[in-house]
Amino acid sequence: MEDHAKGRRGYDNRGRAEQARRNRRQIVAATHDLLLAQGYRATTMTDIARAAGVSVETVYKAFGTKAALVKAVYDVAVVGDDEPVPLVDRPELKALRADPDPASKLRRYAAIARSLSERIGPLTGALLAGARSGGDPDLEALTATTDQERLAGATGIVSHLAETGGLRPGLDLGHARDTVWALISPDLYRLLVVERGWSHDDYERWLADTLVAGLT
């Protein structure tokens, strides 16, 4: 009887954990759609709960704050899923590191940046628009965090090139890092793809050519 009760509790715990994961996915998806449709400021936790089909309490219990929830939405958009695997450990970046040719590494990097921009471009635009209007320290801190994460990514590729002998001799590491950071910025993506109407293929090709010319 006691073993049966323990088994039942284990089943119940697994069921609750799975329900919590489903709730998180629904909340993240609903938040993403609302941010694109009406912007950061107009999107309330009540709106999110209604769209996700859960209670407001469930939203707060899962994420704590609106800023933390939006960061979770951003993180999922960056990698394309909610699996706990960092971008650096994804197959695309593993293939980049294994590629022996510096120019080919950078073309792979441009392809990764293109895919990432396709996923997060509209979302980043909504967040930046909210941050630039001012008055929300949490949102400003969030956009600063995403900028720092992009800088870390730029540092990673430049350091990898330097360590593997692929960076042009004499090129300052800090200058190279900042160049990559600027080239993969959401603002530049928006200007070229959204404002000027470049195709994603055009954007990727330009980014790859510019990275190769500037770093190797």
PEBELBEL-V730681 format. One record per backbone hydrogen bond with DSSP energy under -0.5 kcal/mol. NH is the residue of the N-H (numbers start at 1). CO is the residue of the C=O. E is the energy in kcal/mol with one decimal. If there is no record, write none. Layout:
nh: <NH;NH>
co: <CO;CO>
e: <E;E>
//
This chain:
nh: <5;6;7;8;9;10;11;12;13;14;15;16;17;18;19;20;21;22;23;24;25;26;27;28;29;30;31;32;33;34;35;36;37;38;39;39;40;42;43;43;44;48;49;50;51;52;53;54;59;60;61;62;63;64;65;69;70;71;72;73;74;75;76;77;78;79;80;85;86;89;90;93;94;95;96;97;98;99;99;102;105;106;107;108;109;110;111;112;113;114;115;116;117;118;119;120;121;124;125;126;127;128;129;130;131;132;133;134;140;141;142;143;144;145;146;147;148;149;150;151;152;153;154;155;156;157;158;159;160;161;162;163;164;165;166;167;168;171;176;177;178;179;180;181;182;183;184;185;189;190;191;192;193;194;194;195;196;198;203;204;205;206;207;208;209;210;211;212;213;214;215;216>
co: <1;2;3;4;5;6;7;8;9;10;11;12;13;14;15;16;17;18;19;20;21;22;23;24;25;26;27;28;29;30;31;32;33;34;34;35;126;38;39;40;42;44;45;46;47;48;49;49;55;56;57;58;59;60;63;65;66;67;68;69;70;71;72;73;74;75;76;83;84;86;87;90;90;91;92;93;94;95;96;100;101;102;103;104;105;106;107;108;109;110;111;112;113;114;115;116;117;120;121;122;123;124;125;126;127;128;129;131;136;137;138;139;140;141;142;143;144;145;146;147;148;149;150;151;152;153;154;155;156;157;158;159;160;162;161;161;215;168;172;173;174;175;176;177;178;179;180;182;185;186;187;188;189;189;190;190;191;192;199;200;201;202;203;204;205;206;207;208;209;210;211;212>
e: <-2.1;-2.3;-2.5;-2.3;-2.3;-2.4;-2.3;-2.7;-2.7;-2.3;-2.5;-2.5;-2.4;-2.4;-2.2;-2.4;-2.0;-2.3;-2.7;-2.4;-2.3;-2.5;-2.8;-2.9;-2.5;-2.5;-2.6;-2.4;-2.1;-2.3;-2.8;-1.8;-1.9;-3.1;-0.6;-1.5;-0.5;-0.5;-0.7;-0.8;-0.7;-2.3;-2.5;-2.4;-2.6;-2.3;-1.1;-2.2;-1.6;-2.3;-2.7;-2.1;-2.0;-2.2;-1.7;-2.0;-2.7;-2.2;-1.8;-2.2;-2.5;-2.7;-2.2;-2.1;-2.3;-1.6;-2.4;-2.4;-0.5;-1.4;-1.7;-0.6;-2.0;-2.6;-1.7;-2.3;-1.7;-1.1;-0.7;-0.5;-2.5;-2.0;-1.9;-2.3;-2.3;-2.4;-1.9;-2.3;-2.8;-2.4;-2.3;-2.6;-2.6;-2.2;-1.7;-2.8;-2.5;-3.5;-2.3;-1.8;-2.1;-3.0;-2.1;-1.6;-2.5;-2.5;-0.9;-1.3;-2.3;-2.5;-2.0;-2.5;-1.8;-2.1;-2.2;-1.8;-2.1;-2.2;-2.0;-2.1;-2.2;-2.0;-2.3;-2.6;-2.2;-1.9;-2.0;-2.7;-2.2;-2.2;-2.4;-2.7;-1.7;-1.0;-2.9;-1.0;-3.3;-1.9;-2.6;-2.7;-2.4;-2.1;-2.2;-2.6;-2.2;-2.5;-2.1;-1.5;-2.0;-2.5;-2.5;-2.2;-2.9;-0.7;-1.0;-2.8;-1.5;-2.7;-2.4;-2.6;-2.5;-2.7;-2.7;-2.7;-2.6;-2.6;-2.5;-2.6;-2.4;-2.0;-2.0;-1.8>
//
